[in-house]
Each structure stands twice: as C-alpha cells, then as structure tokens.
Amino acid sequence: MAKWRCTTCGYIYDPAEGDPDGGIPPGTPFEEIPDDWVCPLCGVDKDLFEMIEEE
C-alpha cells in the first residue's frame, strides 16, 4: 500500500501503521479513510495529502 504525505507539514500516513489516535486502524488504505479525517500533526484536510513513491 502506498504512503501519503501531508503537503503542509510533511506528516507521512503509513497504511501499515494507520492513525490509531485518530480512529484509523492499522491496515487501512488512505482511500478508505473517512473524508472528515485530518492530519494528526497540523489539522489540514485529507485532500492536502499526496501519494509518495515507494523507495
């Protein structure tokens, strides 16, 4: 699964880890996160994230 980066603060959403504090369990693809989810570091909307290439 692809990782996603917040274009505002650089936070990386890793589907393998999820966002347990935000109610997103590990294994949740970014596309399946609810639209009202926000970046846990800076609070911007999900639409300000970009997919990053796997290295």
N, C-alpha and C positions, 0 to 999 in steps of 0.2 A: 504494500500500500504506500502511496505517495505521502510525503510530508508536505506541510504547508507553512509558509512564513507570513507573519504579520508585516505588512508594508510600512506600518507606523513605528513599531518598536523592535521588530526583529524576532519576536517570540516564535518558536517553532512548534507547531502542532504535530505530534508524532502519534499516528493511529494506534501503534502498539502500546503506548502509554495512556492514551486518552486524556481526559481532564477530570479526574475523579472529584476535585474540589468544585468543579463546575457542573457535576452531574453527568459527565460523559465517560462511560466505562471503557477500559482498555479494549482494543479491537474494533473501535468504531471508526469507519472511514469518514473523512472530512465531509463528504457529500451527504452523509446521514445525520450530521449534527443539526439540531433544530436551528431555524433561521434567526431565532432571537438570542442565540449564544453569542457572547462577546469575548474578545481577547482577555485572558485572565490577568495580563500584566497592565495593559493600557486602556482596555474597555471599548475598543473600536469594534464595529460590526464585522460579521463574518465575511462580507463582500470585500473587505480590505485585505484579504489574505491572497497569496499567490502560491501556486504549486511550485515546489523546488525539485530540481533533478536529483535523482539518487546518484551518489558518487561511488 
